[in-house]
Amino acid sequence: MHASVIMGSDSDLPVMRKALDILEEFGVSYDAVLASAHRTPQKLADFVEAEEKKNCAVYIAGAGMAAALPGVVASLTCRPVIGVPLAGSRLEGMDALLSIVQMPSGMPVATVAVDGAKNAALLAVQIGAVSDPALAEKYSAYRKEMADQIDHKDKKLQKELGR
């Protein structure tokens, strides 16, 4: 599976790094780029065109404020696009969240929580797992590990409470 991660600004990288880390953890190949829907639209279009030729399975686009980036990416591809609203504004990402979820009919963008880059990458992994049994197995193991961690912490809590 190949994914693409698009950020509108280098200030988005600290949050979007979480998506890159997850993709690396699952062995998903990816390309990442800084390309603005407003300031560098041709660069964005050229990047998406190049990614289509690489058979990109899913796009993850992080954007703040007006957050046009995920929608513009969706207009350039028929592949799934996951929008990550970023909290860089006075509205703490609510403007970006509402911008991304209010896409016109027929132009869907999946949306995760504000600053939810990790979940965006996990959703991308799930999308890839539909057609990749090895990736599905890795994702199942990841979820089991999360459950095991909760069980371990609960046992520790119960011990502290003397139960």
N, C-alpha and C positions, 0 to 999 in steps of 0.2 A: 504494500500500500504506500502511496505517496500523498502527502498533505502539503498545503501551503499556508503559511502564517503571514498575514499582512498587517502592518501597523502604520498609522498615519503620521507618527512622529517618534523620534527617539525617546521622548518622555514616556511613551507607552511601554517601552522595553521592560522595566522592572516588573510590571504586572504580567506582560505577555511571555516573559521568560518562563513562567510556570507552565505554560502550554508547551514550550519547546522542551522543557525538562521531561514532561510526561511522554511526549512523542519519542524522545530519546530512550526513556525507560522501557517503552514497548517496542523499540526497534523499528519505529515507523520513519521512513525517509521523509524529509521535508526540505522545502526552501522557505526562507524568510526574507521579507523585504520591507523597507520603509517606502511607502508610496501614498500620497495624499489624494483623496477623491477630488479635492478642490484645487490644490496647488500643483499637483503633478498627474493630471488625469491620463495623459498619454502614456506615461511610465506605468501607471496602474493597468491600463488596457494591454500594453505590450507584455507585462508580466503575466497577466491572466492568460493571454494567448499562448505564451511560452509554456505555462504550466499545463494547459490543455493538451499540448503536444507531448508532455511527459505523463499523460493520463492521470492527472491529479484527481484523487478520489473525493477530497473534501477541502474546503477553504475555511480558515479561521481568520476573522477580521476583527481587530480591536480598534475601537474608536471612542472618543469622548465628545462632549458637547453636542453639536448637530448630528454627529455620528452617521454621516452619509456613506461612509466607506463600505460597510457590509452590504447595503442595498445596491450600491454601484457595482460591487463585485458580483452580486446575484444577477444583475442585468447583463453581465458579460459571460455568464456560464450557465449551463443546465445542471451542474453538479451541486451537491449540498453546500450551503454557506452557513457557518455558525458565527453569529455576531457576539462580540464581547463588549458590553458597554463599560466605559472606563470612567472613574470617579474624579477626573481632574478639574471639574468646574465647581462653581459656588453651589450648584445644586447637587453635588456629591454623586453625580452619575445618573440621577433620575432623568435628566434631559436626554442623555444618551440612550438610556433604557427605553424610554418612550419613543424615541426616534427609531430605534431598531425594531421594536415590536409592531410599530404601525406601518408595516409595508403594505403596498397596494395588493389587492387580490391578484393571484397568479404569479406573484414574485416573492415567494416565501424566503425568510431568513430565520433559522432557528436561533433562539436567544437564550443566553445563560444569565446568571446573576451579575450585578455590577462587580467588576473586577474578577469575574469567574473564569479566568483563562484556564485554570486547571480542569474545571468541568468541561470547558469547550474541547480541550484535547481528549478528555475521556469519552466525550460524545463522539468525537472523530474516530477514536479507537473502536467504539461500538459499531459505528457505521462500517468501518473496514472489516470488523469481525463477522459481519453478515456473510461475506464471501471468502473469508480467510480463517479456516479452522484453527490454525496455530495461533493467530491473534486472539481468537475467541477463547482459547485455552489460557493464554496469558492474562486476559482480562478476568476470567473466572478466578484464576489464582490470586490476582490482585484484590478482588472483592473478598475472597476467603481470608486473605491476610488482614484486611481491614476488620472483618468480623472477629478474627482471632485476637487482634489488638484490643478490641472492646471487651471481649471476654476476659482477657488478662487484666485489664484495668478494673473490671468489675470484681474479679477475685481479690485484687489488691484492696479495693474499697471495702468489700465484705470483711476482709481480715482486719482492716483498720477499725471497723465498726464492731468487731468481736462477734461476727455472725458466721 
